[in-house]
Amino acid sequence: MPRFFFEFYERRIVRSSDPQGYELADLAAAHRQALSMIDCLTAVGDDDAGWRDWSIRIAASDGRTR
């Protein structure tokens, strides 16, 4: 099973990296994991917390990114 890593960016600055990653079936599962992370992060705090400028980059263990 491939391992996927998630990096959180605010604009173009890396704010958090995932050194351990997640073993997931495929890229679609990694996308669902990223959406779940977004749901968890945006559920906490103020709706206007500045999440608009954030993104998640998904990297596969073979170095490919999405």
N, C-alpha and C positions, 0 to 999 in steps of 0.2 A: 504494500500500500504506500503511495507517495506521501511525502511530508511537505506541508505548506507552511510558509512563514508570513506573518502579517506585520506591516510597518504602518504606523499612523503618521500622517503628515498634516501640518498646518501650513497652508500654502505650499511652499517647496522645502520646508524645514522638517526633518524627521523629529517627531516628538516622542515616539516610543517604538521600540523594536521588539520583536518576538524571537528570542534566541533558541527556544525549544521547538516551536512550531507545533503543528497538529498533524497526525496521520489521518488522512481523509481519502475517500475513494477516488475522487477526481476533481477537476476544476469546478464543476457545478457544486459539489459539496463544499469546496473552499469558499465559493461565492456565498452560499447559504450561511456558512460560519461567519463571514464578514458582515452579512446583514444582521445576524444575531448579535454580534459585537456592537454594531451601530445602535440597535434597539436598546441594548443594556446601557450604553453610554449616554444616549439621549434621554433615557427615562429618568435619569438622576439630574436633579437641579432644574434650573430655569430654562424655559423654552428658548430664551434669547442668550444662550450661553456661548455663542460664537462658533457653533459647530459648522456653520455654513462654509467656512474656509478649510475644513478638514477633509481628508480622504484616506483611504486604506489601499496600500499596494500589497498584492498577493504575490509571493515568490515561491516557486516550486523548488524542491531540493536539488534539481538539476540546474538551477540558476535562472530559468525562464521566469519572467515577471508578467503580471497582468494588471 
